Amino acid sequence: MAQSSIADNEVDIVIGAVQPDLTSFMNEWRPIFSRFHLIIVKDPDMKEELKVAEGFDVKIYQKLDIDKLVGSVLTARLFCGYSCRYFGYLVSRKKYIISFDDDCVPAKDDKGFTVDAVAQHIFNLATPATPLFFNTLYDPFREGTDFVRGYPFSMRGGVPCALSCGLWL
């Protein structure tokens, strides 16, 4: 299976807003987030006004929006706290969704450069997965690597990756 390319316009970034002021968070992520459409879902329990940084392609959803789509009974049960991000998954019309908590900060590599977590997720989603024969040593699809000895030839093509769950840094 060949690695495919994912265009920026195929990606939504969903942010569950639990903190009322997202300006510093968004400005820290600006070099990365500015290429994408953002969906921000305000925690329905938040009483304060939500503040966001200017200059982003962003759609903000609040309690009233959630109530209209799923009803107020389900809003209280399903979309409070960081689970409010799931509403963003529901309303996104993009092929790929990447979620960030509003308390995450961009990581730096060993040379001090910002790690593009979105690009890493996109790479993971575009790279074949090997779920039936897990290689714990390294990614066999990475440039310059090969499969470990004994890896079945019939499984070397991989399968499409549907979920990239982790870049916990």
Z-matrix of the N, CA and C atoms (Angstrom, degrees):
N
C 1 1.444
C 2 1.529 1 107.75
N 3 1.297 2 116.42 1 127.37
C 4 1.461 3 120.60 2 -179.87
C 5 1.525 4 110.75 3 -83.98
N 6 1.310 5 115.26 4 149.77
C 7 1.455 6 120.27 5 176.91
C 8 1.520 7 108.23 6 -72.12
N 9 1.324 8 117.26 7 136.04
C 10 1.457 9 121.07 8 179.89
C 11 1.520 10 109.50 9 -105.13
N 12 1.300 11 114.55 10 169.40
C 13 1.460 12 120.73 11 -179.76
C 14 1.523 13 109.28 12 -105.43
N 15 1.309 14 116.27 13 140.53
C 16 1.461 15 121.66 14 178.92
C 17 1.524 16 107.54 15 -116.46
N 18 1.324 17 116.44 16 122.31
C 19 1.461 18 121.72 17 -179.55
C 20 1.525 19 110.46 18 -78.92
N 21 1.332 20 116.24 19 149.83
C 22 1.468 21 121.36 20 179.29
C 23 1.523 22 112.21 21 -56.77
N 24 1.343 23 117.54 22 -33.44
C 25 1.464 24 119.81 23 -177.87
C 26 1.530 25 113.01 24 -77.71
N 27 1.331 26 117.18 25 1.57
C 28 1.464 27 121.68 26 174.45
C 29 1.527 28 111.56 27 -97.41
N 30 1.342 29 116.91 28 2.76
C 31 1.466 30 121.90 29 -171.76
C 32 1.531 31 110.66 30 -120.17
N 33 1.317 32 115.97 31 132.30
C 34 1.458 33 122.49 32 167.16
C 35 1.521 34 107.72 33 -109.42
N 36 1.315 35 116.00 34 139.01
C 37 1.463 36 120.64 35 171.12
C 38 1.523 37 106.51 36 -103.82
N 39 1.318 38 115.67 37 123.17
C 40 1.460 39 121.84 38 -179.12
C 41 1.519 40 108.63 39 -105.77
N 42 1.328 41 114.87 40 130.74
C 43 1.463 42 121.26 41 179.20
C 44 1.518 43 108.15 42 -124.83
N 45 1.321 44 115.91 43 121.42
C 46 1.455 45 121.02 44 173.25
C 47 1.519 46 107.67 45 -85.10
N 48 1.328 47 116.47 46 113.81
C 49 1.471 48 121.31 47 -175.59
C 50 1.524 49 109.98 48 -90.76
N 51 1.325 50 115.49 49 106.28
C 52 1.454 51 121.64 50 176.28
C 53 1.523 52 109.80 51 -103.04
N 54 1.336 53 116.13 52 -24.81
C 55 1.462 54 122.08 53 176.25
C 56 1.533 55 108.78 54 -95.69
N 57 1.326 56 118.92 55 142.99
C 58 1.467 57 120.28 56 -176.03
C 59 1.527 58 114.81 57 -75.18
N 60 1.318 59 118.58 58 -21.72
C 61 1.468 60 120.26 59 -177.53
C 62 1.527 61 109.78 60 -116.66
N 63 1.332 62 115.83 61 105.39
C 64 1.463 63 121.03 62 -178.65
C 65 1.529 64 112.57 63 -99.69
N 66 1.318 65 117.91 64 6.81
C 67 1.465 66 119.30 65 -174.22
C 68 1.524 67 112.48 66 -61.58
N 69 1.321 68 119.33 67 -48.02
C 70 1.471 69 119.44 68 -178.87
C 71 1.526 70 110.80 69 -68.15
N 72 1.323 71 117.34 70 -39.73
C 73 1.466 72 121.50 71 176.38
C 74 1.525 73 110.70 72 -56.90
N 75 1.319 74 116.55 73 -49.71
C 76 1.464 75 120.55 74 -177.45
C 77 1.527 76 111.68 75 -67.79
N 78 1.321 77 116.73 76 -37.51
C 79 1.466 78 119.08 77 178.86
C 80 1.528 79 111.68 78 -67.70
N 81 1.342 80 117.28 79 -35.09
C 82 1.462 81 119.73 80 176.36
C 83 1.530 82 111.17 81 -63.64
N 84 1.327 83 115.59 82 -36.50
C 85 1.460 84 121.06 83 -177.68
C 86 1.537 85 113.08 84 -91.59
N 87 1.328 86 117.84 85 -1.06
C 88 1.467 87 121.80 86 -174.26
C 89 1.532 88 114.01 87 -49.23
N 90 1.349 89 119.55 88 -46.21
C 91 1.470 90 118.51 89 -178.11
C 92 1.534 91 113.20 90 -58.78
N 93 1.311 92 116.46 91 -25.62
C 94 1.466 93 120.73 92 -178.00
C 95 1.525 94 110.87 93 -98.82
N 96 1.330 95 117.79 94 -47.80
C 97 1.462 96 121.57 95 -174.96
C 98 1.525 97 113.76 96 -70.45
N 99 1.322 98 118.55 97 -24.85
C 100 1.465 99 120.65 98 -172.35
C 101 1.528 100 113.39 99 -63.30
N 102 1.329 101 117.85 100 -16.90
C 103 1.469 102 121.55 101 179.16
C 104 1.525 103 112.90 102 -82.10
N 105 1.325 104 117.70 103 -10.68
C 106 1.455 105 121.19 104 -168.46
C 107 1.526 106 112.37 105 -123.02
N 108 1.323 107 114.37 106 162.17
C 109 1.458 108 121.32 107 170.68
C 110 1.527 109 107.33 108 -81.02
N 111 1.336 110 116.54 109 133.06
C 112 1.461 111 121.76 110 179.47
C 113 1.521 112 110.06 111 -107.46
N 114 1.297 113 116.04 112 139.17
C 115 1.466 114 122.88 113 170.05
C 116 1.517 115 105.75 114 -116.27
N 117 1.314 116 116.04 115 116.69
C 118 1.465 117 121.01 116 177.70
C 119 1.521 118 107.75 117 -110.01
N 120 1.327 119 115.47 118 126.25
C 121 1.460 120 120.81 119 178.99
C 122 1.524 121 107.29 120 -112.96
N 123 1.315 122 114.71 121 115.10
C 124 1.463 123 121.20 122 179.33
C 125 1.521 124 109.12 123 -76.21
N 126 1.329 125 115.74 124 131.05
C 127 1.462 126 121.04 125 176.79
C 128 1.526 127 108.26 126 -54.06
N 129 1.339 128 118.19 127 123.71
C 130 1.465 129 120.68 128 -178.85
C 131 1.525 130 114.13 129 -57.95
N 132 1.333 131 118.20 130 -22.89
C 133 1.463 132 121.26 131 179.48
C 134 1.529 133 113.07 132 -83.91
N 135 1.326 134 117.49 133 -9.76
C 136 1.466 135 120.56 134 -178.27
C 137 1.533 136 109.84 135 -73.21
N 138 1.308 137 115.75 136 125.02
C 139 1.471 138 121.15 137 -179.07
C 140 1.523 139 112.23 138 -89.44
N 141 1.341 140 117.34 139 -29.75
C 142 1.459 141 121.58 140 -176.72
C 143 1.534 142 110.36 141 -71.57
N 144 1.332 143 113.92 142 159.13
C 145 1.464 144 119.80 143 174.90
C 146 1.531 145 108.41 144 -73.09
N 147 1.314 146 116.26 145 139.27
C 148 1.460 147 121.40 146 -179.94
C 149 1.525 148 109.69 147 -83.36
N 150 1.345 149 115.61 148 129.47
C 151 1.463 150 121.44 149 178.13
C 152 1.522 151 108.46 150 -110.70
N 153 1.347 152 115.25 151 128.50
C 154 1.462 153 120.47 152 178.48
C 155 1.524 154 109.45 153 -127.80
N 156 1.312 155 116.01 154 154.62
C 157 1.459 156 121.49 155 179.46
C 158 1.531 157 109.88 156 -73.27
N 159 1.315 158 115.49 157 149.54
C 160 1.459 159 122.16 158 177.99
C 161 1.526 160 110.04 159 -78.87
N 162 1.335 161 115.13 160 160.87
C 163 1.454 162 120.69 161 171.01
C 164 1.518 163 115.47 162 90.83
N 165 1.328 164 117.53 163 19.16
C 166 1.459 165 121.26 164 177.95
C 167 1.527 166 109.48 165 -118.54
N 168 1.327 167 115.76 166 154.25
C 169 1.457 168 122.16 167 170.67
C 170 1.527 169 105.74 168 -85.12
N 171 1.316 170 116.56 169 94.66
C 172 1.463 171 120.32 170 -169.83
C 173 1.525 172 111.23 171 -133.19
N 174 1.331 173 115.19 172 143.89
C 175 1.462 174 123.22 173 171.16
C 176 1.520 175 106.20 174 -122.93
N 177 1.324 176 115.84 175 126.06
C 178 1.464 177 121.48 176 -178.56
C 179 1.520 178 109.14 177 -106.66
N 180 1.317 179 115.53 178 130.13
C 181 1.462 180 122.15 179 176.38
C 182 1.516 181 108.59 180 -112.20
N 183 1.345 182 114.82 181 137.18
C 184 1.456 183 121.15 182 -179.32
C 185 1.527 184 109.43 183 -123.18
N 186 1.316 185 116.21 184 -178.71
C 187 1.463 186 121.80 185 -175.85
C 188 1.527 187 112.47 186 -52.03
N 189 1.316 188 117.45 187 -43.56
C 190 1.467 189 120.67 188 -178.93
C 191 1.534 190 110.96 189 -60.42
N 192 1.319 191 117.21 190 -40.72
C 193 1.467 192 121.18 191 178.78
C 194 1.525 193 111.17 192 -64.11
N 195 1.330 194 115.33 193 -42.29
C 196 1.468 195 120.24 194 -179.79
C 197 1.526 196 109.62 195 -66.46
N 198 1.340 197 116.34 196 -44.85
C 199 1.469 198 120.58 197 179.11
C 200 1.522 199 111.28 198 -58.08
N 201 1.337 200 117.14 199 -42.04
C 202 1.476 201 121.03 200 -179.29
C 203 1.523 202 111.60 201 -60.64
N 204 1.316 203 116.00 202 -39.02
C 205 1.462 204 119.33 203 -174.41
C 206 1.524 205 113.51 204 -85.18
N 207 1.329 206 117.77 205 -40.36
C 208 1.467 207 119.60 206 -174.43
C 209 1.526 208 114.05 207 -118.06
N 210 1.326 209 118.01 208 -9.24
C 211 1.457 210 120.60 209 -178.87
C 212 1.516 211 111.94 210 93.23
N 213 1.318 212 116.05 211 146.70
C 214 1.462 213 120.75 212 -173.67
C 215 1.524 214 113.37 213 -67.03
N 216 1.317 215 118.41 214 -28.60
C 217 1.462 216 120.45 215 178.85
C 218 1.535 217 110.01 216 -65.93
N 219 1.321 218 116.84 217 -43.72
C 220 1.462 219 120.07 218 -179.99
C 221 1.522 220 112.21 219 -73.41
N 222 1.335 221 117.36 220 -31.03
C 223 1.462 222 120.24 221 178.70
C 224 1.517 223 110.18 222 -57.23
N 225 1.317 224 116.41 223 -48.88
C 226 1.462 225 121.18 224 -177.54
C 227 1.526 226 111.44 225 -64.79
N 228 1.321 227 116.84 226 -34.23
C 229 1.459 228 120.50 227 -176.43
C 230 1.523 229 114.46 228 -83.96
N 231 1.326 230 116.66 229 -36.81
C 232 1.463 231 119.60 230 -168.91
C 233 1.523 232 116.12 231 -106.64
N 234 1.315 233 117.95 232 -24.21
C 235 1.461 234 118.95 233 -167.21
C 236 1.522 235 114.42 234 -122.28
N 237 1.318 236 118.47 235 32.64
C 238 1.460 237 121.13 236 178.87
C 239 1.526 238 110.62 237 -102.52
N 240 1.337 239 115.17 238 153.60
C 241 1.455 240 119.97 239 -176.80
C 242 1.524 241 109.26 240 66.74
N 243 1.331 242 116.35 241 -151.50
C 244 1.463 243 119.19 242 -178.92
C 245 1.523 244 113.00 243 -67.20
N 246 1.323 245 117.99 244 -13.20
C 247 1.463 246 118.76 245 175.99
C 248 1.526 247 111.82 246 -71.53
N 249 1.335 248 117.85 247 -6.61
C 250 1.464 249 119.75 248 175.74
C 251 1.527 250 110.76 249 -62.02
N 252 1.343 251 117.16 250 -22.86
C 253 1.467 252 120.96 251 178.16
C 254 1.519 253 111.40 252 -58.95
N 255 1.330 254 118.02 253 -29.55
C 256 1.459 255 120.58 254 -177.74
C 257 1.517 256 111.90 255 -62.53
N 258 1.315 257 116.93 256 -27.69
C 259 1.460 258 119.24 257 173.88
C 260 1.525 259 109.68 258 -64.17
N 261 1.313 260 116.99 259 -36.92
C 262 1.465 261 120.70 260 176.20
C 263 1.512 262 111.84 261 -60.88
N 264 1.331 263 117.21 262 -38.05
C 265 1.461 264 120.48 263 176.06
C 266 1.525 265 110.08 264 -63.62
N 267 1.318 266 115.41 265 -38.53
C 268 1.464 267 121.28 266 -177.85
C 269 1.525 268 111.91 267 -65.44
N 270 1.322 269 117.94 268 -40.29
C 271 1.472 270 120.38 269 -174.91
C 272 1.529 271 113.72 270 -91.04
N 273 1.318 272 117.66 271 -14.34
C 274 1.465 273 119.62 272 179.70
C 275 1.519 274 110.24 273 -65.27
N 276 1.314 275 115.20 274 141.86
C 277 1.461 276 121.28 275 176.29
C 278 1.526 277 110.90 276 -113.73
N 279 1.320 278 116.38 277 12.49
C 280 1.458 279 120.57 278 -178.18
C 281 1.522 280 109.77 279 -90.37
N 282 1.308 281 115.61 280 159.86
C 283 1.459 282 121.89 281 -179.50
C 284 1.525 283 111.60 282 -72.00
N 285 1.347 284 116.82 283 -31.28
C 286 1.457 285 121.85 284 -176.92
C 287 1.522 286 109.87 285 -125.86
N 288 1.331 287 115.57 286 138.40
C 289 1.461 288 122.04 287 179.12
C 290 1.517 289 107.85 288 -127.93
N 291 1.329 290 115.34 289 129.94
C 292 1.458 291 121.07 290 176.59
C 293 1.523 292 106.98 291 -122.88
N 294 1.316 293 116.48 292 130.32
C 295 1.454 294 121.40 293 -174.23
C 296 1.524 295 110.95 294 -110.38
N 297 1.342 296 114.84 295 140.42
C 298 1.463 297 121.28 296 176.38
C 299 1.521 298 108.76 297 -129.87
N 300 1.324 299 116.34 298 139.05
C 301 1.465 300 120.91 299 171.14
C 302 1.527 301 107.78 300 -77.79
N 303 1.322 302 116.02 301 149.85
C 304 1.469 303 120.20 302 -176.22
C 305 1.528 304 113.68 303 -75.92
N 306 1.323 305 116.87 304 2.10
C 307 1.466 306 119.57 305 176.64
C 308 1.533 307 112.33 306 -111.61
N 309 1.320 308 117.31 307 9.89
C 310 1.472 309 121.74 308 177.77
C 311 1.519 310 109.81 309 -82.42
N 312 1.308 311 115.49 310 143.01
C 313 1.462 312 120.55 311 174.53
C 314 1.528 313 107.97 312 -119.18
N 315 1.321 314 117.56 313 149.87
C 316 1.460 315 119.48 314 179.18
C 317 1.531 316 110.96 315 -62.83
N 318 1.313 317 115.33 316 136.90
C 319 1.468 318 120.86 317 178.01
C 320 1.523 319 109.38 318 -82.53
N 321 1.305 320 115.66 319 158.01
C 322 1.467 321 122.61 320 176.04
C 323 1.524 322 108.22 321 -114.09
N 324 1.336 323 115.47 322 144.51
C 325 1.461 324 118.78 323 175.68
C 326 1.527 325 109.62 324 -82.44
N 327 1.312 326 116.98 325 -176.05
C 328 1.468 327 120.14 326 -175.94
C 329 1.527 328 113.40 327 -68.38
N 330 1.337 329 117.66 328 -10.76
C 331 1.469 330 121.59 329 176.75
C 332 1.526 331 112.11 330 -102.52
N 333 1.340 332 116.90 331 2.55
C 334 1.450 333 121.31 332 177.76
C 335 1.517 334 114.94 333 89.90
N 336 1.328 335 117.47 334 5.22
C 337 1.461 336 120.86 335 178.93
C 338 1.520 337 110.30 336 -86.33
N 339 1.326 338 116.01 337 145.70
C 340 1.457 339 121.27 338 178.97
C 341 1.522 340 110.13 339 -66.54
N 342 1.328 341 115.99 340 132.85
C 343 1.460 342 122.22 341 176.70
C 344 1.527 343 107.64 342 -82.13
N 345 1.311 344 116.73 343 126.50
C 346 1.467 345 121.17 344 178.83
C 347 1.525 346 108.56 345 -84.08
N 348 1.329 347 115.82 346 89.72
C 349 1.462 348 121.30 347 -177.18
C 350 1.517 349 111.60 348 -62.96
N 351 1.332 350 117.44 349 -33.39
C 352 1.463 351 120.18 350 179.18
C 353 1.530 352 109.37 351 -65.49
N 354 1.315 353 117.29 352 -45.63
C 355 1.468 354 120.71 353 179.14
C 356 1.527 355 110.51 354 -60.88
N 357 1.330 356 117.11 355 -36.95
C 358 1.463 357 119.41 356 178.87
C 359 1.522 358 111.64 357 -67.60
N 360 1.339 359 117.13 358 -40.48
C 361 1.467 360 119.66 359 175.53
C 362 1.524 361 110.39 360 -63.77
N 363 1.323 362 117.03 361 -43.69
C 364 1.467 363 120.27 362 179.61
C 365 1.522 364 109.86 363 -61.25
N 366 1.325 365 117.07 364 -41.86
C 367 1.462 366 120.79 365 176.77
C 368 1.528 367 110.22 366 -59.86
N 369 1.339 368 116.88 367 -45.34
C 370 1.466 369 120.63 368 179.17
C 371 1.529 370 111.07 369 -59.98
N 372 1.335 371 116.30 370 -41.33
C 373 1.454 372 120.07 371 -178.29
C 374 1.527 373 112.32 372 -71.25
N 375 1.309 374 117.16 373 -28.14
C 376 1.464 375 121.10 374 -178.37
C 377 1.529 376 112.29 375 -90.31
N 378 1.320 377 117.84 376 -9.33
C 379 1.458 378 122.05 377 -178.25
C 380 1.523 379 109.34 378 -97.62
N 381 1.303 380 117.92 379 135.94
C 382 1.467 381 119.30 380 178.44
C 383 1.532 382 111.42 381 -57.92
N 384 1.305 383 115.50 382 144.02
C 385 1.458 384 121.66 383 177.86
C 386 1.527 385 109.12 384 -97.39
N 387 1.312 386 116.81 385 158.27
C 388 1.460 387 121.90 386 179.70
C 389 1.532 388 109.58 387 -126.77
N 390 1.338 389 117.53 388 66.68
C 391 1.468 390 120.31 389 -172.18
C 392 1.525 391 114.88 390 -75.61
N 393 1.312 392 118.78 391 -19.15
C 394 1.456 393 119.88 392 -174.25
C 395 1.523 394 113.18 393 -90.77
N 396 1.307 395 116.51 394 -13.62
C 397 1.462 396 121.30 395 -179.41
C 398 1.513 397 105.03 396 -147.64
N 399 1.324 398 116.78 397 88.33
C 400 1.460 399 121.23 398 -169.36
C 401 1.520 400 112.14 399 -78.74
N 402 1.316 401 116.36 400 127.21
C 403 1.459 402 123.02 401 177.77
C 404 1.529 403 107.95 402 -96.82
N 405 1.308 404 117.42 403 110.66
C 406 1.464 405 121.15 404 -177.80
C 407 1.517 406 113.20 405 -85.80
N 408 1.325 407 117.64 406 -5.22
C 409 1.460 408 120.27 407 -175.82
C 410 1.520 409 113.29 408 -85.55
N 411 1.311 410 118.62 409 -44.54
C 412 1.463 411 122.47 410 -175.83
C 413 1.516 412 109.15 411 -170.32
N 414 1.315 413 116.44 412 172.85
C 415 1.458 414 122.93 413 177.64
C 416 1.529 415 108.68 414 -80.99
N 417 1.323 416 118.62 415 113.76
C 418 1.461 417 120.00 416 -176.93
C 419 1.528 418 113.47 417 -69.67
N 420 1.324 419 117.95 418 -13.71
C 421 1.460 420 120.86 419 179.38
C 422 1.525 421 112.53 420 -91.29
N 423 1.333 422 116.86 421 -5.71
C 424 1.457 423 119.79 422 179.06
C 425 1.523 424 109.57 423 -67.97
N 426 1.315 425 115.76 424 144.11
C 427 1.460 426 121.13 425 -179.09
C 428 1.530 427 110.44 426 -56.27
N 429 1.328 428 115.73 427 134.22
C 430 1.455 429 121.14 428 177.55
C 431 1.521 430 114.47 429 85.93
N 432 1.325 431 117.81 430 2.91
C 433 1.463 432 120.42 431 179.66
C 434 1.521 433 109.80 432 -115.26
N 435 1.293 434 115.43 433 168.40
C 436 1.457 435 121.85 434 176.34
C 437 1.522 436 107.32 435 -140.53
N 438 1.294 437 115.84 436 175.75
C 439 1.450 438 120.17 437 179.20
C 440 1.525 439 110.26 438 -75.45
N 441 1.333 440 115.29 439 151.43
C 442 1.458 441 119.89 440 178.38
C 443 1.530 442 109.63 441 -68.55
N 444 1.316 443 114.94 442 156.18
C 445 1.461 444 120.48 443 178.58
C 446 1.523 445 109.64 444 -56.70
N 447 1.309 446 116.68 445 134.85
C 448 1.458 447 121.41 446 178.80
C 449 1.519 448 114.37 447 93.11
N 450 1.330 449 116.99 448 -6.27
C 451 1.467 450 119.63 449 179.80
C 452 1.533 451 108.21 450 -68.96
N 453 1.305 452 119.20 451 125.41
C 454 1.465 453 121.10 452 -175.29
C 455 1.536 454 112.41 453 -59.65
N 456 1.314 455 116.13 454 130.47
C 457 1.462 456 120.71 455 179.47
C 458 1.524 457 111.39 456 -60.32
N 459 1.319 458 116.89 457 -34.05
C 460 1.468 459 120.40 458 -177.60
C 461 1.526 460 112.74 459 -68.37
N 462 1.330 461 117.02 460 -15.44
C 463 1.470 462 119.89 461 -178.54
C 464 1.520 463 112.75 462 -107.00
N 465 1.303 464 118.70 463 2.51
C 466 1.458 465 120.96 464 -174.95
C 467 1.517 466 113.93 465 -71.76
N 468 1.291 467 117.98 466 -15.18
C 469 1.464 468 120.35 467 176.55
C 470 1.517 469 112.11 468 -74.41
N 471 1.315 470 116.71 469 -21.73
C 472 1.462 471 120.89 470 -179.47
C 473 1.513 472 111.69 471 74.52
N 474 1.322 473 114.89 472 -177.39
C 475 1.462 474 122.58 473 177.09
C 476 1.528 475 107.61 474 -130.03
N 477 1.334 476 117.82 475 158.65
C 478 1.467 477 118.45 476 178.71
C 479 1.529 478 111.39 477 -60.34
N 480 1.315 479 115.94 478 141.03
C 481 1.461 480 122.11 479 177.65
C 482 1.527 481 108.30 480 -89.79
N 483 1.325 482 117.35 481 124.96
C 484 1.448 483 121.74 482 -177.76
C 485 1.525 484 112.72 483 -105.62
N 486 1.321 485 117.98 484 -17.85
C 487 1.454 486 120.66 485 -175.72
C 488 1.524 487 109.80 486 -146.52
N 489 1.313 488 116.27 487 124.59
C 490 1.461 489 121.91 488 175.38
C 491 1.515 490 106.91 489 -111.48
N 492 1.321 491 116.82 490 102.94
C 493 1.460 492 121.37 491 -171.13
C 494 1.501 493 115.40 492 -94.53
N 495 1.271 494 119.04 493 -4.66
C 496 1.436 495 110.80 494 -173.14
C 497 1.494 496 117.01 495 -154.99
N 498 1.277 497 112.87 496 128.31
C 499 1.435 498 123.15 497 165.19
C 500 1.518 499 105.87 498 -140.83
N 501 1.299 500 115.87 499 47.25
C 502 1.452 501 120.65 500 -178.11
C 503 1.509 502 107.89 501 -69.33
N 504 1.313 503 116.04 502 111.20
C 505 1.455 504 120.53 503 -176.35
C 506 1.518 505 111.26 504 -105.50
